[in-house]
Amino acid sequence: MSEYKFEEFNHQNILGVVIIFAQSVRKMLNAYLAFFAYSIFSDGIGKYAWWFFGISLVFTAVTSVLKYRNFRFKLDDTQLVLNSGIFTKDVMNIPLDRIQSVQMHQNFIQRILGITGLKIDTAGSSSEELEIPALKREKAESLLELLKGKIRNEDLPKSDERREESSEVLEKKSLKETLVNLDFKAILVLAITENHIRNGLIAVAFIMGYAGQYLDYSEQFVVDVFDDYAPELVESGIALIIVFVFTFLFLSVLLSFIQVILKFFDFKAEVDGQSFYISSGLIKRNEFTIPLKKIQFLEWKTNLLRKRLGFESISIHQGRSVESAGKNLLEIPSCYSEQTEKVMETLYTELVDDDYFFLLQPHTYQRVFRALVLSLFGIPFFLIALIATEEFVVFSGLYLVYVFVMIAAAEKYYQSINLWVNEEVIIYERGWIFPKRT
């Protein structure tokens, strides 16, 4: 029996004031960065910027205390009720049957303070609809188990006899089985086989996006520095390009390693007859509980190197709105064939080995159309190079090589597209460099 009474309104742990304050300051810093950048390059404004920032901190501290005092929650038989607000009071009622997944998480500050946050994701929401950022771990685990029990009871038959039989079945299904447990060696293999170029380009786009926001404030400074070093940059020529390429590749690989280690450190995926349980993270620790009935579909992804090593990743998709489709996507990053079979057996219990599947493939014109489009795509670049150099023979030969490569690539992709259909499931396969299966 739980020592916590969730049928009555509960407050968070008192340390929740610190967490709410830290979250508010982080959001405030994002808004103040441009203001601080402007103050650096503007005389006489710097001291006012810091005064304004100090006043904002005091205001944030006061509102954090008010948010903590007004935040209360309780759980009854059919819904989770949340009261919140500062000057106006908001009441949120979340039916238990809309809950998609429950996540316990600890960021760096929460781990220092010894508290745990709880996020509840619901069907159709564009973000986490409910977050309780500061609970003692024992209380968070007790609330999580109570939520799971109430959701499970909603699926039981109403008659007492059938309800008792179903309860016995559910108890047998509650035995967890470890599906994936990644040690540090497995994490390094995962990092080595990442798409480093993609990660590098995302980082460059992120940096350029932030730099563009402050270009107006630092434009003169950048122009002066460029004017000073422009002659040396021009003289460097090819050497500078080579250095840039190697630097980009090195930083891309380093970024992939950091990202994988931070995200998948001490990764564990467990499964029973009712839910998936996923936990991972070095600095920010996340623990997800996903009821099997809330999973809409799975997507397997791999690449040529991972395929040769014999493993692939599984993305778990739930019922969410379009806006949140990419947020907090649950992933099992490394699954071998026996683990994939276990996932299939758990989720698709109605399938058997001798099930008949009907195979559908795209029409032949799709192959021709894709090859034609890819071949025509290179014509503008060919014409520009031809006008600039007048080397007709050389670039004609290069363009023919390009056309043959595009035709071969289109053919390979065409052969990779398969749609397997039967009465129970649809399996969609596509891709040959980065194969996917849904």
N, C-alpha and C positions, 0 to 999 in steps of 0.2 A: 504494500500500500504506500502510495506516495505521501511524503510529509508536507507537500505543497498543495494548497487548496486553490486550484485554478478556476473553480466555479465562482469564486469571488474575485473582485478586481484586484490585480497585482500591480505593484510598481517595479521598475527596474532596480538593479543594484545602484547604490548611491554613487558609485564610480561612473555611472552612466553620464553624469554631468561632465566629466573629463572627456569622455568619448564624443558626446554631442558637441562640446566646445571645439575639440580637435577637428571634427568633420566640418564645422562651420568655418573655422580658420582656413582650412585647405581650400574650400570653395571661394572664400574671400580673397585668398592670395592669387587665384587664377584671374579674378576680376581686377586686382590691383597691379598686376605685372606691367601692363601698358602704362599705367600712371607713374609707376616707379621709373620705368625706362625713360619716360618723358622728363621726369625731374632730374635725371642724371645729366641730360644734355641741355637743361634749361637753368640758367642762373637764378638764384633766389627762390626757387620753388621747392627745393629739396626739404627744407625744414618744415614747411607746411604739409608736405606729403607725409612725413613721419608723425606730425601732430594728428593729422586726420586718421592715420593708421592706428595710432594709440587710442583715440576716441572710439574707433570702430571695434577694437578689441574689447574695450569695457562694455560696449553695447552688446557684443556677441556673448560675453560672459553672462550678462544679465538674462538675455533671451535663452541661453543654454539651461540655466537654472529653471526658468519658467517652463521650458519644453519638458524637462525631466519631471517636474511636479505634476504637470497636466497629462503626462503619458501614462495610461493605465490599460490593462488588457485582462480579459477573462475568456474562458472556454466553457461552452455548454454542450449539450448533446448534439446540436446541429450546426453550430457556427462558432467562429472566433470573433470576438468583439474587441474593438480598439477605440479608445478615447484619446484624442490628442488636440494640439492647438495651443496658441499663446493668448491672443486677445479674443479669438473666436474658437469655439469648441467644435471639433469634428468627431463624428461617430462613424466608424466603419465596421460593417458586418460582413464577414467572409464565410459563405457556406462551405462546409467541409468537403462537399463533393466537387468543388471547384479547385481545390488545392492540387497543383501539379507536382511540386517537389518541395522539400524542406531542406534548408542548408544551414549548418552551423559553421561559423567562420571566426577566425581570430587574426587580426592584423597585428603589426608589431606592438602597438600601444596596448591593445587588448591582451596580448600574451604577457606583457610586463605587469599589467594590473591583475592578471589572473581571472579575467572574465571572458565570456563568449557572446558573440552576436548570433541572432537567429533570423534568417530570411525565409519568407514563405512566398513561393511563386504560384500564381493562379492562372487559370485558363483565360486566354484572351487579353491579358494585361500587357502593356507596352514596357513595363519594368517590374521590379519586385514590388508587389502591392503592399507588402507589410515587412517592416524590419524592426526587430527588437535588438538594439545594439549592445546592451549591457546586462547579461545575466550570469550568475555563477554557473559553472559548467554542470554541476549536479542538477540545478533547476532547469537549465536548457535541455539536458538529456531527459529529464522527467517530463517536460512539456512535449518534447519530440515523441517519446513513447506513448504518451496519452493521445496525441494527435493521430499517430499510426493506429492505435487501438480503436479510436472512434471511427476513423475512416474505414477500417476493416469491418467493424460491426455493422456499418451501413450496407455492406455487401452480403450480409448473412440473411438467410431466409427468415420470415417472420414467425413461423410455427416453432414451438419450443423444441420438438423432436428433431426437426431438420436443422434447427439452429445449433443444437448440441453436436450433431454429426458434423456439421460444417466447421464448428469450432475445433473439433479434434483434427480435422484435415488441415486447418490453418496452423495448428500447433506443430504438426509434422513438417509443414512447409517453412516454418520459421527458423530452421537450422541453416545458418549461414555457411556458404562455401566460398573459399577464396578463389577468385578467378584470375586476377593479375596482381602480382606484388613485385614492383620494380626496385631492384637494388641499384647501387650507384653505377655499376658497370653497364646495366641495361639502359640507364639514363644517358650515359655517354654515347652508347650506340644510337640511341634515339636522336641525340643532338647532332651527331656526325651525319646522319641521314636526313636532316632537315632540309627544306628548300631555302638555302642561304641567300640566293639572289632575291627572292621575294621578300624576305625579312629585311634585307639591306635597302631595297627600294621603298618599303613601307617606312623605314626609319628616315630616309632622305626626304620623303614626302612630308613626314611629320615635322622634321626640322625646318624645311622650307616654309611650311604653313605657319609655324611660330615666328620665323624670321620675317615673313612678309607683314606680320602685324606691327612690327616695330621698325620697319624700314623707313617710315616717314620721320621717326625721331632720330635715327642714327645714319640717315642717308649721307650727310656731309662728312661724317667721320669715316664711313666706308669708302666714299669717293676719294678722300685724301690719302687713305692707306693704299688704295688701288693705284693712284697716280704715282706714289712713291715706288711701288714694286712692279709696275706694269712692264718696264723694259726687261727686268730679269725674268718675268713670267713668259714673255714672248720669246726670249732667247732660249729658254729651257725646252720649248717645243715638245718633241716626242717623249723626251725623258720625263717631263711633267705629267704627260698623259699616262705613261707606264706607272709612275709613282701613284697617281690618283687611282688607277685601276686596282693595283695591288693593295693599296690602303682600303679601298672600298671592299674588296674581297675579304681581307683580314678582319675588318670591323664587322662585316656581315656574318662571318663564321663565329666571331666572338659574341655577337648579339644573339645568335641562335643558341649557343651554349648557355648563356646567361638566362635567356628566356625559358629554355627547357628545364634547367635546374631549378629556377624559382617556381615554375608552375607545377612540375611533376616530381619534385623531391619527395621521397618516402610515399610514392603512389601506391594505393591499394584499392582494388575493386573487388567487391564481394557481391554475392547474389544468393537469394533464397527463393522460395516459391511465391513471394509477394513483392519484393523490392530489389532494386539495385542500390548498393552502398558504395560511394566513391569518396576517397579522402586523399588529399595531396597538398603540397605547398611548403616552401621553405620559410619565407618571411610571413606571408599571409596563408594561414592554414584553412582549407575549406573541406567540409564534410557534407556530402549530399546524400539525401535519401529520396529515391524516385520510385513511387509505386509502379509496378509493371503495367497495370491497367491504364496508366496515364501516358505511356510511351506510344507515340503515333507511328514512328518508323525509325529504322537504323540506317546509317550510311557508312559503308566501309571505304577507306581511302588508303592509297599507298603510292609509291613511286618505284622507278626501276630498281634502285638500290635496295629499298626495303623489300620489294618483291623477291629479289634474289636471296635476301637473308631470311625470307619466309614469314614476315609479319606485316600486319597492316593495322591501321587505327580505326576505331569505331566511334562515330558521332551519334549521340542519342538526342533525337528530336521529340519535343513534347508539343502539346497544343498551346501555341502562343500566337500573339498578333504579329502582323508583318513587320511592325516597327521593331520588335524585340527578337526577330529571328536569329540574329547573330550574337545576342547578348548572353553571356554565361553559358555558352554551348557546352554541354557535358560531353566529355571525350574519354575514351579508353585508348591511350596512345600506342599501345603495343599488344597486339593479339595474334597468337599463332593459331594454327588450324584447329588444334584440340580445344582451345579456348573459344574460338569462333563457334565450333559445334555446340559447346556448352551454352553459349548465349542463345543460339537458335533453338536448342531443346527447351530452354527456360521460357522464352518468349512465344515460340510457335509450337505449342504442345500438340496441336492438331496435325502437324506435318509428320509424315513417315518417310523412310528412305525411298520407297518405291512409288512415291507420288508422281503422277504424270504432269509434266509442264509443257505448255504450248509455246514454241519459240516464234517471236516476231522480230523482223529486221527491217531497216529502212529501205525504201525503194532505191533502185539503181540510180535514178536521176539525182538523188542526194549526193552520191559519190562524185558525179560529173560536176554538179553545181558547186560543191565545196572546192574541188580542184581548180575550177575555172576562176572562182572568186579569189583564191589565194594566189593564183598565177597573175591575174590582172593587178593585184595589189602592188606588185613590184615594178610595174611600168613607170610610174612617176619618178621613182628613184633612179631607174635606168636612164630615163631621158635627162634628168638633171646631171647625172654623172657624164653622160655622153656630150651634152652641151659644154660642160666645164672642161673636159679633157680631149674631146674629139677622137677618142680611142674606140672606134666603132667595133672592130674585130674583138678586142679584149672584152668589152662590156656585153657584146652580143653573146659571146661564149659563157660569160658569168650569168647572164640572164637565163640562158638555156639550162644551165646547171640548176639555177634557182627553180625553174619551172618543173624540172624532173623531181627535185626534192619535194616540192609542194604536192605534186601528184602522188608521190609515194606516201607522204604524210597523210593526205586525204584518204588514200586507200587503207592505210593502217587504222585510222580513226573509224572509218566506215565499218571495217571488220570487227572493231571492238564494241560496236553498238548492238546490244541484245536485250530483248524484252521477254522475260520468262513469265508465263501467266498460268495459274490454275485457279481452282475455286476458292482457295484460301488466301493466297498472297500474290503480289506482283514483284518481281525482281528486275531492276533496271541496271544494266551494265553499260559503261562507256569509258573511253579514254585508254590510251596505250602508254603514254609517258607518265601520266598521273592517273592510273586507273581508279574508277569509283564504282561502287555497287550499292544500290539503294533497295 
